[in-house]
Amino acid sequence: MRIRNVFFSFLCFALLCFVLAAFIFIGCTTNPSANKENPSITIVNKTGFTVWHIYISPASYIYWGADWLEPAQVIMNGQSVTLPLKLSLKMENLYDIRLRDSDGDDYIKRNVSIKNNSTIEFTFIDVDLERLSNRLGNKRD
């Protein structure tokens, strides 16, 4: 019974830490227009496929976070979208950017150095080959 109480206490503490970290992250990253030093970036889709999701996170983060596109928004091949970043360049200027197309393939650029009004172009060369290979079942023996 004592082990169960210790485990339950640890679980509650871990959950509290997670919720607190989430509130801190949300509080630090919302309302990008409040800080005029926040850059905007333009993502250009030249993958040959329609992009359904865009994930952008500081390179120092381990999680991608939420999709940056609106629920019904897609980026057709040849189109672009301009997005305001949530942190100022003084806080973060290296980002990881992931696009997911209509087939579920990912296109990733890591440690992208961002300046205000940067344009980042994604092509088929940026496809995540490891994920694509695993999705297609082409695992090495």
N, CA, C and O atoms as a MOPAC input file, in Angstrom:
PM7 MOZYME 1SCF
protein

 N      0.82100 1    -1.18800 1     0.00000 1
 C      0.00000 1     0.00000 1     0.00000 1
 C      0.86800 1     1.25700 1     0.00000 1
 O      0.53100 1     2.24100 1    -0.66000 1
 N      1.97100 1     1.23500 1     0.72600 1
 C      2.86500 1     2.39400 1     0.78200 1
 C      3.47800 1     2.67500 1    -0.59000 1
 O      3.61500 1     3.83300 1    -0.98600 1
 N      3.84500 1     1.62000 1    -1.31000 1
 C      4.41200 1     1.78700 1    -2.65300 1
 C      3.38200 1     2.43600 1    -3.57000 1
 O      3.73000 1     3.29300 1    -4.38200 1
 N      2.14200 1     2.04400 1    -3.45100 1
 C      1.07900 1     2.61800 1    -4.27400 1
 C      0.92400 1     4.11100 1    -3.97900 1
 O      0.74900 1     4.90400 1    -4.90400 1
 N      0.98500 1     4.50300 1    -2.71000 1
 C      0.87600 1     5.91200 1    -2.33300 1
 C      2.05100 1     6.71500 1    -2.87800 1
 O      1.86500 1     7.82700 1    -3.37400 1
 N      3.25900 1     6.16300 1    -2.79000 1
 C      4.43800 1     6.84500 1    -3.30900 1
 C      4.31400 1     7.00200 1    -4.82500 1
 O      4.59500 1     8.07200 1    -5.36500 1
 N      3.89800 1     5.94300 1    -5.50600 1
 C      3.72600 1     5.99400 1    -6.95200 1
 C      2.67500 1     7.03400 1    -7.33500 1
 O      2.89000 1     7.81500 1    -8.26200 1
 N      1.53600 1     7.05000 1    -6.62800 1
 C      0.47400 1     8.00600 1    -6.90800 1
 C      0.96400 1     9.43000 1    -6.68300 1
 O      0.66200 1    10.32000 1    -7.47700 1
 N      1.71500 1     9.65500 1    -5.61400 1
 C      2.25700 1    10.98700 1    -5.34300 1
 C      3.21300 1    11.41900 1    -6.45400 1
 O      3.16300 1    12.56100 1    -6.90900 1
 N      4.07700 1    10.51300 1    -6.88700 1
 C      5.01400 1    10.80700 1    -7.97300 1
 C      4.25900 1    11.12600 1    -9.25900 1
 O      4.61100 1    12.06400 1    -9.97500 1
 N      3.22100 1    10.34500 1    -9.55100 1
 C      2.43100 1    10.56000 1   -10.75500 1
 C      1.74500 1    11.92500 1   -10.71500 1
 O      1.73000 1    12.63500 1   -11.72100 1
 N      1.18300 1    12.29900 1    -9.57900 1
 C      0.53900 1    13.61100 1    -9.43300 1
 C      1.56200 1    14.73700 1    -9.59300 1
 O      1.27400 1    15.74600 1   -10.23800 1
 N      2.74300 1    14.57300 1    -9.01500 1
 C      3.79300 1    15.57600 1    -9.13500 1
 C      4.21700 1    15.73400 1   -10.59300 1
 O      4.37000 1    16.85600 1   -11.07700 1
 N      4.40900 1    14.61800 1   -11.29300 1
 C      4.81600 1    14.66700 1   -12.70200 1
 C      3.74500 1    15.35500 1   -13.54400 1
 O      4.06700 1    16.15700 1   -14.42100 1
 N      2.48200 1    15.04900 1   -13.28600 1
 C      1.38500 1    15.67200 1   -14.02400 1
 C      1.33800 1    17.17200 1   -13.75300 1
 O      1.14400 1    17.96200 1   -14.67700 1
 N      1.51300 1    17.56700 1   -12.50500 1
 C      1.53800 1    18.97700 1   -12.14800 1
 C      2.67600 1    19.70200 1   -12.86600 1
 O      2.48400 1    20.80500 1   -13.37800 1
 N      3.86400 1    19.08600 1   -12.90400 1
 C      5.00500 1    19.68500 1   -13.61200 1
 C      4.70800 1    19.84600 1   -15.09500 1
 O      5.03400 1    20.87600 1   -15.68500 1
 N      4.09400 1    18.84200 1   -15.69700 1
 C      3.75300 1    18.90000 1   -17.11400 1
 C      2.76800 1    20.02900 1   -17.39400 1
 O      2.95000 1    20.79000 1   -18.34400 1
 N      1.72500 1    20.14200 1   -16.57300 1
 C      0.72300 1    21.18900 1   -16.76400 1
 C      1.35700 1    22.56200 1   -16.57900 1
 O      1.08400 1    23.47700 1   -17.35700 1
 N      2.19100 1    22.71600 1   -15.57100 1
 C      2.87300 1    23.98300 1   -15.33600 1
 C      3.76400 1    24.35700 1   -16.52500 1
 O      3.75900 1    25.50400 1   -16.97200 1
 N      4.52600 1    23.38500 1   -17.03300 1
 C      5.39300 1    23.63900 1   -18.19000 1
 C      4.56200 1    24.03100 1   -19.41200 1
 O      4.96200 1    24.90500 1   -20.18100 1
 N      3.40900 1    23.38800 1   -19.59000 1
 C      2.54000 1    23.72400 1   -20.72100 1
 C      2.02800 1    25.14900 1   -20.60300 1
 O      2.00800 1    25.87900 1   -21.59400 1
 N      1.61100 1    25.56000 1   -19.40100 1
 C      1.13900 1    26.93600 1   -19.21400 1
 C      2.25800 1    27.94300 1   -19.44500 1
 O      2.02900 1    28.99800 1   -20.03600 1
 N      3.44600 1    27.63300 1   -18.99300 1
 C      4.57600 1    28.53400 1   -19.21100 1
 C      4.86100 1    28.66400 1   -20.69900 1
 O      5.05700 1    29.77000 1   -21.20300 1
 N      4.88300 1    27.52100 1   -21.41200 1
 C      5.14000 1    27.53300 1   -22.85000 1
 C      4.07400 1    28.33100 1   -23.58200 1
 O      4.39700 1    29.15100 1   -24.44300 1
 N      2.81000 1    28.10400 1   -23.25200 1
 C      1.72100 1    28.81600 1   -23.91200 1
 C      1.80500 1    30.30200 1   -23.60600 1
 O      1.61500 1    31.13200 1   -24.49500 1
 N      2.09000 1    30.64300 1   -22.35600 1
 C      2.19600 1    32.04600 1   -21.97800 1
 C      3.33600 1    32.75800 1   -22.66600 1
 O      3.24400 1    33.95300 1   -22.94800 1
 N      4.41500 1    32.04000 1   -22.94100 1
 C      5.57900 1    32.65000 1   -23.58000 1
 C      5.44300 1    32.74000 1   -25.08600 1
 O      6.15700 1    33.51100 1   -25.72800 1
 N      4.52800 1    31.95800 1   -25.66300 1
 C      4.49500 1    31.88600 1   -27.12400 1
 C      3.22300 1    32.43000 1   -27.74400 1
 O      3.10600 1    32.43400 1   -28.96900 1
 N      2.26800 1    32.88900 1   -26.95500 1
 C      1.05500 1    33.42700 1   -27.54600 1
 C      1.20600 1    34.91600 1   -27.81500 1
 O      2.12000 1    35.56800 1   -27.31000 1
 N      0.29200 1    35.43500 1   -28.61900 1
 C      0.24000 1    36.85100 1   -28.97900 1
 C      1.54600 1    37.33700 1   -29.60500 1
 O      2.23100 1    38.18300 1   -29.03100 1
 N      1.89700 1    36.80000 1   -30.79100 1
 C      3.14500 1    37.19400 1   -31.41700 1
 C      3.19700 1    38.66900 1   -31.79600 1
 O      4.28700 1    39.22600 1   -31.92000 1
 N      2.05900 1    39.31100 1   -31.98200 1
 C      2.07900 1    40.72000 1   -32.36100 1
 C      2.44400 1    41.62100 1   -31.19400 1
 O      2.71800 1    42.80500 1   -31.39100 1
 N      2.45200 1    41.07000 1   -29.95800 1
 C      2.78200 1    41.88900 1   -28.79600 1
 C      4.24600 1    42.31800 1   -28.82100 1
 O      4.58900 1    43.36600 1   -28.27200 1
 N      5.10200 1    41.53300 1   -29.44200 1
 C      6.52000 1    41.85700 1   -29.50100 1
 C      6.89200 1    42.09600 1   -30.95900 1
 O      6.88900 1    41.16100 1   -31.75900 1
 N      7.20700 1    43.31500 1   -31.30700 1
 C      7.47900 1    43.65700 1   -32.70000 1
 C      8.78600 1    43.07200 1   -33.20900 1
 O      9.08300 1    43.16500 1   -34.40000 1
 N      9.57400 1    42.46700 1   -32.32000 1
 C     10.82500 1    41.84800 1   -32.74200 1
 C     10.61000 1    40.43500 1   -33.27900 1
 O     11.55600 1    39.80800 1   -33.75500 1
 N      9.39500 1    39.93400 1   -33.20800 1
 C      9.12300 1    38.58900 1   -33.70600 1
 C      9.14200 1    38.59000 1   -35.23000 1
 O      8.43900 1    39.38100 1   -35.85900 1
 N      9.93200 1    37.72100 1   -35.81800 1
 C     10.03800 1    37.69700 1   -37.27900 1
 C      8.88300 1    36.94600 1   -37.92600 1
 O      8.20400 1    36.14500 1   -37.28300 1
 N      8.67800 1    37.21600 1   -39.18500 1
 C      7.76400 1    36.42700 1   -40.01300 1
 C      8.61200 1    35.62000 1   -40.97700 1
 O      9.66200 1    36.07600 1   -41.43000 1
 N      8.15300 1    34.42900 1   -41.28400 1
 C      8.84300 1    33.60900 1   -42.28300 1
 C      7.82900 1    33.15400 1   -43.32500 1
 O      6.63900 1    33.01700 1   -43.04300 1
 N      8.32300 1    32.92600 1   -44.51700 1
 C      7.48500 1    32.42400 1   -45.60100 1
 C      7.94100 1    31.02100 1   -45.94900 1
 O      9.12000 1    30.78600 1   -46.21700 1
 N      6.99900 1    30.09600 1   -45.94200 1
 C      7.25600 1    28.70700 1   -46.31400 1
 C      6.73800 1    28.51700 1   -47.73500 1
 O      5.56600 1    28.77600 1   -48.00900 1
 N      7.60700 1    28.06600 1   -48.64000 1
 C      7.24000 1    27.83100 1   -50.03200 1
 C      7.18600 1    26.32100 1   -50.26200 1
 O      8.15100 1    25.60700 1   -49.99000 1
 N      6.04800 1    25.84700 1   -50.76600 1
 C      5.86400 1    24.42300 1   -51.03400 1
 C      6.18900 1    24.11900 1   -52.49200 1
 O      5.42100 1    24.44300 1   -53.39800 1
 N      7.35300 1    23.48700 1   -52.69900 1
 C      7.71500 1    23.00000 1   -54.03000 1
 C      8.00300 1    21.50000 1   -53.96600 1
 O      8.88500 1    20.99100 1   -54.65800 1
 N      7.23900 1    20.80300 1   -53.11900 1
 C      7.43700 1    19.36400 1   -52.91200 1
 C      6.81100 1    18.52900 1   -54.01500 1
 O      7.17200 1    17.36600 1   -54.19600 1
 N      5.87800 1    19.11100 1   -54.74900 1
 C      5.12600 1    18.34500 1   -55.73300 1
 C      3.82500 1    17.80300 1   -55.16000 1
 O      3.05800 1    17.15100 1   -55.86800 1
 N      3.57000 1    18.06900 1   -53.87700 1
 C      2.37900 1    17.56100 1   -53.20400 1
 C      1.71500 1    18.67600 1   -52.39800 1
 O      2.34000 1    19.69400 1   -52.10200 1
 N      0.46700 1    18.48100 1   -52.05300 1
 C     -0.25000 1    19.42200 1   -51.19700 1
 C      0.17700 1    19.21100 1   -49.74900 1
 O      0.19600 1    18.08100 1   -49.26200 1
 N      0.51800 1    20.29400 1   -49.06600 1
 C      0.91000 1    20.23400 1   -47.65800 1
 C     -0.32300 1    20.48600 1   -46.79700 1
 O     -1.04700 1    21.46500 1   -46.98400 1
 N     -0.54200 1    19.57600 1   -45.84700 1
 C     -1.69700 1    19.67700 1   -44.96100 1
 C     -1.31900 1    20.18500 1   -43.57400 1
 O     -2.17000 1    20.70200 1   -42.85000 1
 N     -0.04600 1    20.04100 1   -43.19900 1
 C      0.38100 1    20.42900 1   -41.85300 1
 C      1.76300 1    21.07100 1   -41.90700 1
 O      2.62200 1    20.65600 1   -42.68400 1
 N      1.96700 1    22.09000 1   -41.06900 1
 C      3.28400 1    22.70100 1   -40.88400 1
 C      3.56000 1    22.75300 1   -39.38600 1
 O      2.73800 1    23.22300 1   -38.59900 1
 N      4.72700 1    22.26200 1   -39.01600 1
 C      5.15500 1    22.28900 1   -37.61700 1
 C      6.46900 1    23.06900 1   -37.55900 1
 O      7.40000 1    22.79100 1   -38.31600 1
 N      6.53200 1    24.03000 1   -36.66900 1
 C      7.73200 1    24.84700 1   -36.50600 1
 C      8.05100 1    24.89500 1   -35.02000 1
 O      7.19200 1    25.22600 1   -34.20200 1
 N      9.28900 1    24.56300 1   -34.67600 1
 C      9.67900 1    24.66900 1   -33.27500 1
 C     11.13100 1    25.11800 1   -33.20100 1
 O     11.92900 1    24.83200 1   -34.09400 1
 N     11.46300 1    25.82800 1   -32.12300 1
 C     12.86700 1    26.17600 1   -31.93500 1
 C     13.71300 1    24.90500 1   -31.94400 1
 O     13.28900 1    23.87300 1   -31.42500 1
 N     14.88600 1    24.97500 1   -32.52300 1
 C     15.74800 1    23.78900 1   -32.64900 1
 C     16.09400 1    23.19100 1   -31.29200 1
 O     16.40600 1    22.00400 1   -31.20000 1
 N     16.04300 1    23.99500 1   -30.25000 1
 C     16.37500 1    23.50200 1   -28.90600 1
 C     15.23000 1    22.71600 1   -28.27300 1
 O     15.43500 1    22.07800 1   -27.24000 1
 N     14.03500 1    22.73900 1   -28.85500 1
 C     12.88700 1    22.02200 1   -28.29500 1
 C     12.90700 1    20.57400 1   -28.76600 1
 O     13.42600 1    20.26800 1   -29.83900 1
 N     12.34000 1    19.68800 1   -27.95700 1
 C     12.29300 1    18.27600 1   -28.34900 1
 C     10.93900 1    17.89000 1   -28.94400 1
 O     10.80800 1    16.81000 1   -29.51900 1
 N      9.93300 1    18.75100 1   -28.81700 1
 C      8.59700 1    18.45800 1   -29.34500 1
 C      8.25900 1    19.43300 1   -30.46500 1
 O      8.68800 1    20.58700 1   -30.45000 1
 N      7.48400 1    18.95300 1   -31.43900 1
 C      7.08900 1    19.79600 1   -32.55900 1
 C      6.01100 1    20.79000 1   -32.16200 1
 O      6.01000 1    21.91800 1   -32.65500 1
 N      5.10900 1    20.41000 1   -31.30100 1
 C      3.99800 1    21.29000 1   -30.95700 1
 C      2.85800 1    21.13700 1   -31.94600 1
 O      2.79200 1    20.15700 1   -32.68900 1
 N      1.95800 1    22.11500 1   -31.95000 1
 C      0.73700 1    22.05300 1   -32.75800 1
 C      0.99300 1    22.45500 1   -34.20800 1
 O      1.98200 1    23.11000 1   -34.53500 1
 N      0.07700 1    22.04300 1   -35.04800 1
 C      0.07100 1    22.41200 1   -36.45400 1
 C     -0.12800 1    23.92400 1   -36.57000 1
 O     -0.98000 1    24.49200 1   -35.88700 1
 N      0.64600 1    24.56900 1   -37.42100 1
 C      0.56700 1    26.02200 1   -37.59200 1
 C     -0.48000 1    26.43300 1   -38.62100 1
 O     -0.81100 1    27.61500 1   -38.71500 1
 N     -1.00200 1    25.49700 1   -39.38600 1
 C     -2.03500 1    25.83100 1   -40.36700 1
 C     -3.40900 1    25.77000 1   -39.71400 1
 O     -3.62600 1    25.02600 1   -38.75700 1
 N     -4.32200 1    26.55900 1   -40.24300 1
 C     -5.71200 1    26.50400 1   -39.78500 1
 C     -6.29800 1    25.14400 1   -40.17800 1
 O     -5.78300 1    24.50300 1   -41.09400 1
 N     -7.36600 1    24.69000 1   -39.50500 1
 C     -7.90500 1    23.35000 1   -39.77700 1
 C     -8.22500 1    23.06100 1   -41.24300 1
 O     -7.96900 1    21.94900 1   -41.70500 1
 N     -8.76100 1    23.99800 1   -41.97400 1
 C     -9.12000 1    23.74700 1   -43.38000 1
 C     -8.07600 1    24.28500 1   -44.35000 1
 O     -8.28600 1    24.25000 1   -45.56300 1
 N     -6.96000 1    24.77800 1   -43.83800 1
 C     -5.94000 1    25.39800 1   -44.68300 1
 C     -4.97200 1    24.34700 1   -45.22200 1
 O     -4.50300 1    23.48900 1   -44.47300 1
 N     -4.67600 1    24.41200 1   -46.50100 1
 C     -3.65000 1    23.57800 1   -47.12900 1
 C     -2.78100 1    24.47900 1   -47.98800 1
 O     -3.19100 1    25.57300 1   -48.37400 1
 N     -1.57600 1    24.00700 1   -48.28300 1
 C     -0.66400 1    24.75100 1   -49.14300 1
 C     -0.42300 1    23.89100 1   -50.38100 1
 O      0.26000 1    22.86900 1   -50.31900 1
 N     -0.98500 1    24.31300 1   -51.48400 1
 C     -0.83800 1    23.56500 1   -52.72800 1
 C      0.60200 1    23.68000 1   -53.21900 1
 O      1.31700 1    24.61200 1   -52.85100 1
 N      1.02400 1    22.72700 1   -54.05100 1
 C      2.35500 1    22.79600 1   -54.64100 1
 C      2.49500 1    24.11500 1   -55.39900 1
 O      1.62300 1    24.47500 1   -56.19000 1
 N      3.58100 1    24.82500 1   -55.15800 1
 C      3.82900 1    26.11000 1   -55.79800 1
 C      3.31900 1    27.29100 1   -54.98900 1
 O      3.65100 1    28.43400 1   -55.30200 1
 N      2.52300 1    27.04400 1   -53.96100 1
 C      2.01400 1    28.12700 1   -53.12400 1
 C      2.91700 1    28.33500 1   -51.91600 1
 O      3.79800 1    27.52400 1   -51.63100 1
 N      2.67800 1    29.44400 1   -51.21100 1
 C      3.44400 1    29.74700 1   -50.00800 1
 C      2.51100 1    30.27300 1   -48.92900 1
 O      1.36300 1    30.62700 1   -49.19500 1
 N      3.02500 1    30.31500 1   -47.71400 1
 C      2.29600 1    30.87000 1   -46.58600 1
 C      3.30500 1    31.62700 1   -45.72500 1
 O      4.43300 1    31.17500 1   -45.52700 1
 N      2.88400 1    32.78000 1   -45.21900 1
 C      3.73300 1    33.57200 1   -44.32500 1
 C      3.19100 1    33.43700 1   -42.91300 1
 O      2.00100 1    33.62900 1   -42.66500 1
 N      4.08800 1    33.10100 1   -41.99000 1
 C      3.70400 1    32.85800 1   -40.59900 1
 C      4.56300 1    33.68700 1   -39.65800 1
 O      5.77200 1    33.79900 1   -39.86300 1
 N      3.95600 1    34.26900 1   -38.62800 1
 C      4.74500 1    34.98400 1   -37.62100 1
 C      5.28200 1    33.98300 1   -36.60400 1
 O      4.52900 1    33.16200 1   -36.08100 1
 N      6.58000 1    34.04800 1   -36.32400 1
 C      7.14300 1    33.17800 1   -35.29800 1
 C      6.75600 1    33.70800 1   -33.92500 1
 O      6.44800 1    34.88900 1   -33.76800 1
 N      6.77500 1    32.83000 1   -32.94300 1
 C      6.27100 1    33.18200 1   -31.62200 1
 C      7.33400 1    33.69500 1   -30.66400 1
 O      7.00700 1    34.19800 1   -29.58900 1
 N      8.59000 1    33.57500 1   -31.03600 1
 C      9.67100 1    34.05500 1   -30.18400 1
 C     10.48000 1    35.10000 1   -30.93600 1
 O     10.61600 1    35.03000 1   -32.15800 1
 N     11.01000 1    36.05700 1   -30.21200 1
 C     11.83900 1    37.06900 1   -30.86000 1
 C     13.16800 1    36.44400 1   -31.28500 1
 O     13.58000 1    35.41300 1   -30.75300 1
 N     13.82100 1    37.07200 1   -32.23500 1
 C     15.12400 1    36.57700 1   -32.68600 1
 C     16.16000 1    36.65800 1   -31.57800 1
 O     17.15200 1    35.92900 1   -31.60300 1
 N     15.94300 1    37.53600 1   -30.60800 1
 C     16.86300 1    37.61400 1   -29.47400 1
 C     16.77900 1    36.35400 1   -28.61900 1
 O     17.76000 1    35.95800 1   -27.98800 1
 N     15.59000 1    35.71900 1   -28.59900 1
 C     15.40000 1    34.51100 1   -27.79800 1
 C     15.79300 1    33.24900 1   -28.57000 1
 O     16.35100 1    32.31300 1   -27.99700 1
 N     15.50000 1    33.23200 1   -29.86000 1
 C     15.72200 1    32.01800 1   -30.65500 1
 C     15.84000 1    32.39600 1   -32.11800 1
 O     15.01500 1    33.15400 1   -32.62900 1
 N     16.86800 1    31.87200 1   -32.81100 1
 C     16.94700 1    32.11800 1   -34.25600 1
 C     17.21500 1    30.84800 1   -35.05400 1
 O     17.31900 1    30.90800 1   -36.28000 1
 N     17.32900 1    29.70400 1   -34.39000 1
 C     17.45000 1    28.42000 1   -35.08300 1
 C     16.16700 1    27.61900 1   -34.88900 1
 O     15.72100 1    27.39500 1   -33.76300 1
 N     15.58900 1    27.19700 1   -35.99200 1
 C     14.31200 1    26.49000 1   -35.94700 1
 C     14.37900 1    25.19000 1   -36.74300 1
 O     15.14800 1    25.06000 1   -37.69500 1
 N     13.55000 1    24.23200 1   -36.32300 1
 C     13.27900 1    23.02800 1   -37.09800 1
 C     11.89400 1    23.22000 1   -37.70300 1
 O     10.96800 1    23.67800 1   -37.03300 1
 N     11.76500 1    22.86300 1   -38.97800 1
 C     10.49200 1    23.04900 1   -39.68000 1
 C     10.13400 1    21.73100 1   -40.36300 1
 O     10.95600 1    21.12400 1   -41.05000 1
 N      8.88100 1    21.30200 1   -40.15800 1
 C      8.40800 1    20.04300 1   -40.76100 1
 C      7.09300 1    20.28900 1   -41.47700 1
 O      6.16500 1    20.87500 1   -40.91900 1
 N      7.02600 1    19.83600 1   -42.71300 1
 C      5.78800 1    19.85800 1   -43.48200 1
 C      5.31400 1    18.41800 1   -43.62800 1
 O      6.13200 1    17.50700 1   -43.76100 1
 N      4.01300 1    18.20700 1   -43.60600 1
 C      3.44300 1    16.87700 1   -43.86900 1
 C      2.46800 1    17.01400 1   -45.02200 1
 O      1.57300 1    17.85900 1   -45.00000 1
 N      2.65500 1    16.15800 1   -46.04600 1
 C      1.81500 1    16.26600 1   -47.23000 1
 C      0.57800 1    15.37700 1   -47.11500 1
 O      0.35800 1    14.71100 1   -46.10300 1
 N     -0.21700 1    15.38800 1   -48.17400 1
 C     -1.48200 1    14.66300 1   -48.19800 1
 C     -1.29700 1    13.15500 1   -48.13000 1
 O     -2.23400 1    12.43900 1   -47.77500 1
 N     -0.10900 1    12.65400 1   -48.46200 1
 C      0.17800 1    11.21800 1   -48.37400 1
 C      0.75200 1    10.82500 1   -47.01700 1
 O      0.96600 1     9.64000 1   -46.75900 1
 N      1.00300 1    11.80000 1   -46.14900 1
 C      1.58500 1    11.51300 1   -44.83600 1
 C      3.10100 1    11.55700 1   -44.83000 1
 O      3.72700 1    11.20800 1   -43.82900 1
 N      3.70200 1    11.98300 1   -45.94000 1
 C      5.16200 1    12.10500 1   -45.98900 1
 C      5.59600 1    13.41500 1   -45.33100 1
 O      4.92400 1    14.44000 1   -45.45200 1
 N      6.72600 1    13.36000 1   -44.63500 1
 C      7.27200 1    14.54000 1   -43.97100 1
 C      8.44400 1    15.10400 1   -44.76200 1
 O      9.21500 1    14.36400 1   -45.37400 1
 N      8.56300 1    16.41300 1   -44.74000 1
 C      9.68000 1    17.14000 1   -45.33200 1
 C     10.24700 1    17.98000 1   -44.19800 1
 O      9.53500 1    18.79000 1   -43.60500 1
 N     11.52800 1    17.79000 1   -43.89500 1
 C     12.09900 1    18.40100 1   -42.69000 1
 C     13.36400 1    19.18900 1   -43.02100 1
 O     14.21900 1    18.75100 1   -43.79100 1
 N     13.44700 1    20.35600 1   -42.41500 1
 C     14.68500 1    21.14500 1   -42.40400 1
 C     14.99500 1    21.40600 1   -40.93800 1
 O     14.13400 1    21.86400 1   -40.18600 1
 N     16.22400 1    21.11600 1   -40.53400 1
 C     16.63200 1    21.28800 1   -39.13900 1
 C     17.66800 1    22.40400 1   -39.01000 1
 O     18.45300 1    22.66400 1   -39.92200 1
 N     17.64000 1    23.04700 1   -37.85500 1
 C     18.60000 1    24.11400 1   -37.53000 1
 C     18.63200 1    25.20300 1   -38.58900 1
 O     19.70200 1    25.64100 1   -39.01100 1
 N     17.44800 1    25.63600 1   -39.01700 1
 C     17.34300 1    26.70100 1   -40.01200 1
 C     17.58100 1    28.04000 1   -39.30500 1
 O     16.88900 1    28.37300 1   -38.34300 1
 N     18.54700 1    28.78600 1   -39.78300 1
 C     18.82700 1    30.10900 1   -39.23000 1
 C     17.80600 1    31.10000 1   -39.80000 1
 O     17.72200 1    31.30900 1   -41.01000 1
 N     17.04200 1    31.69500 1   -38.89800 1
 C     15.93700 1    32.56500 1   -39.30400 1
 C     16.30700 1    34.03100 1   -39.11900 1
 O     16.85500 1    34.43900 1   -38.09500 1
 N     15.98900 1    34.79900 1   -40.14000 1
 C     16.04900 1    36.26400 1   -40.07400 1
 C     14.63700 1    36.74700 1   -40.38800 1
 O     13.83400 1    35.99600 1   -40.94200 1
 N     14.33300 1    37.97600 1   -40.04300 1
 C     13.00300 1    38.48700 1   -40.33600 1
 C     12.74000 1    38.43600 1   -41.83800 1
 O     13.60100 1    38.79300 1   -42.64200 1
 N     11.57100 1    38.00100 1   -42.19500 1
 C     11.12700 1    37.86500 1   -43.58700 1
 C     11.91500 1    36.81000 1   -44.36000 1
 O     12.05200 1    36.90700 1   -45.58000 1
 N     12.42900 1    35.81200 1   -43.66100 1
 C     13.11500 1    34.70200 1   -44.33300 1
 C     12.12400 1    33.92300 1   -45.19100 1
 O     10.94300 1    33.81100 1   -44.86000 1
 N     12.62600 1    33.39300 1   -46.29300 1
 C     11.83800 1    32.49900 1   -47.13800 1
 C     12.51300 1    31.13700 1   -47.12200 1
 O     13.69800 1    31.01200 1   -47.43100 1
 N     11.74400 1    30.12000 1   -46.76000 1
 C     12.26700 1    28.75900 1   -46.69500 1
 C     11.50200 1    27.92800 1   -47.71400 1
 O     10.28000 1    27.79900 1   -47.63800 1
 N     12.23600 1    27.36800 1   -48.66600 1
 C     11.63200 1    26.59400 1   -49.74400 1
 C     11.83300 1    25.10000 1   -49.48200 1
 O     12.94700 1    24.64300 1   -49.22600 1
 N     10.73300 1    24.35300 1   -49.55200 1
 C     10.77900 1    22.90400 1   -49.39900 1
 C     10.56800 1    22.25200 1   -50.75600 1
 O      9.65500 1    22.61200 1   -51.49900 1
 N     11.43400 1    21.27700 1   -51.06800 1
 C     11.30500 1    20.49500 1   -52.29400 1
 C     11.27000 1    19.01600 1   -51.91800 1
 O     11.38200 1    18.65900 1   -50.74600 1
 N     11.11300 1    18.17300 1   -52.91900 1
 C     11.06400 1    16.73800 1   -52.66500 1
 C     12.36100 1    16.23800 1   -52.02300 1
 O     12.34800 1    15.22100 1   -51.32900 1
 N     13.45900 1    16.92400 1   -52.23900 1
 C     14.74900 1    16.53500 1   -51.65200 1
 C     14.69200 1    16.57100 1   -50.12800 1
 O     15.46400 1    15.87600 1   -49.46800 1
 N     13.79300 1    17.36800 1   -49.56200 1
 C     13.68300 1    17.50300 1   -48.11000 1
 C     12.84900 1    16.39600 1   -47.46300 1
 O     12.62300 1    16.42900 1   -46.25400 1
 N     12.38600 1    15.41700 1   -48.24600 1
 C     11.55800 1    14.34900 1   -47.68700 1
 C     12.35000 1    13.58000 1   -46.62000 1
 O     13.55000 1    13.35000 1   -46.76800 1
 N     11.66000 1    13.18800 1   -45.54900 1
 C     12.25200 1    12.39600 1   -44.46800 1
 C     12.31800 1    10.94300 1   -44.94600 1
 O     11.33800 1    10.20600 1   -44.83900 1
 N     13.46800 1    10.53800 1   -45.47000 1
 C     13.61100 1     9.21700 1   -46.08300 1
 C     13.41400 1     8.08400 1   -45.08800 1
 O     12.87200 1     7.03900 1   -45.44800 1
 N     13.84300 1     8.26900 1   -43.84700 1
 C     13.67500 1     7.21300 1   -42.83900 1
 C     12.19200 1     6.94900 1   -42.58200 1
 O     11.76200 1     5.79600 1   -42.55400 1
 N     11.41600 1     8.00800 1   -42.39700 1
 C      9.97800 1     7.84300 1   -42.16300 1
 C      9.30400 1     7.25900 1   -43.40200 1
 O      8.44600 1     6.38400 1   -43.28400 1
 N      9.68300 1     7.73300 1   -44.58200 1
 C      9.10500 1     7.23400 1   -45.81900 1
 C      9.39700 1     5.75800 1   -45.98500 1
 O      8.50800 1     4.98600 1   -46.34500 1
 N     10.63200 1     5.35700 1   -45.72700 1
 C     11.01500 1     3.95700 1   -45.84300 1
 C     10.24200 1     3.08500 1   -44.86000 1
 O      9.76600 1     2.01000 1   -45.22500 1
 N     10.11400 1     3.53900 1   -43.62300 1
 C      9.36200 1     2.77900 1   -42.62300 1
 C      7.88800 1     2.69000 1   -42.98300 1
 O      7.25800 1     1.65100 1   -42.78800 1
 N      7.34000 1     3.77600 1   -43.50600 1
 C      5.93100 1     3.78700 1   -43.89600 1
 C      5.66900 1     2.81100 1   -45.04300 1
 O      4.61300 1     2.18000 1   -45.09900 1
 N      6.62600 1     2.69300 1   -45.94700 1
 C      6.47000 1     1.79900 1   -47.09900 1
 C      6.85500 1     0.36700 1   -46.76900 1
 O      6.65800 1    -0.53100 1   -47.58800 1
 N      7.40400 1     0.14200 1   -45.57600 1
 C      7.75700 1    -1.20700 1   -45.16800 1
 C      9.07000 1    -1.69800 1   -45.71400 1
 O      9.30700 1    -2.90600 1   -45.73300 1
 N      9.93700 1    -0.80500 1   -46.16000 1
 C     11.23800 1    -1.18200 1   -46.71800 1
 C     12.29200 1    -1.16800 1   -45.63300 1
 O     13.19400 1    -0.33000 1   -45.64700 1
 N     12.18600 1    -2.07800 1   -44.70700 1
 C     13.15900 1    -2.14000 1   -43.61500 1
 C     14.30900 1    -3.04700 1   -44.00600 1
 O     14.11300 1    -4.07500 1   -44.65500 1
 N     15.52300 1    -2.65300 1   -43.60100 1
 C     16.69500 1    -3.47500 1   -43.90500 1
 C     16.72400 1    -4.69400 1   -43.01000 1
 O     16.29900 1    -4.64400 1   -41.85600 1
 N     17.22600 1    -5.78100 1   -43.54700 1
 C     17.34000 1    -7.01500 1   -42.75900 1
 C     18.62700 1    -7.02600 1   -41.98400 1
 O     18.90300 1    -7.98200 1   -41.26000 1

